[in-house]
Amino acid sequence: MVNEKDFSIVVPRGEVSYEEYDFSHEELDGLLISAEHLKKLLNLLVLEILSYVNEQGYEGIAGMVEEEVTRRLLYEV
């Protein structure tokens, strides 16, 4: 389940879609991750995307960059 404390809703795991993308710094839009923050991340990073569409058709999206080996959260959008 998605954390109700953080998002004020509970979403069944089966209703959440997951995608993963590899990006270099040059491929990322500054609106997604600011240049200031991007400098602190590895040049090849994996962006994990979780999304959910509610009954009204509104989509909620969360993006996370984690350290590959430790899975420590480095950045979220």
Secondary structure in CASP SS format (residue, H / E / C, confidence):
PFRMAT SS
TARGET T0000
AUTHOR 0000-0000-0000
METHOD secondary structure of the structure
MODEL  1
M C 1.00
V C 1.00
N C 1.00
E H 1.00
K H 1.00
D H 1.00
F H 1.00
S C 1.00
I C 1.00
V C 1.00
V C 1.00
P C 1.00
R H 1.00
G H 1.00
E H 1.00
V C 1.00
S E 1.00
Y E 1.00
E E 1.00
E E 1.00
Y E 1.00
D E 1.00
F E 1.00
S E 1.00
H H 1.00
E H 1.00
E H 1.00
L C 1.00
D C 1.00
G C 1.00
L C 1.00
L C 1.00
I C 1.00
S C 1.00
A H 1.00
E H 1.00
H H 1.00
L H 1.00
K C 1.00
K C 1.00
L C 1.00
L C 1.00
N C 1.00
L E 1.00
L E 1.00
V E 1.00
L E 1.00
E E 1.00
I E 1.00
L E 1.00
S E 1.00
Y E 1.00
V E 1.00
N C 1.00
E C 1.00
Q C 1.00
G C 1.00
Y C 1.00
E E 1.00
G E 1.00
I E 1.00
A E 1.00
G E 1.00
M E 1.00
V E 1.00
E E 1.00
E C 1.00
E C 1.00
V C 1.00
T C 1.00
R C 1.00
R C 1.00
L E 1.00
L E 1.00
Y E 1.00
E E 1.00
V C 1.00
END
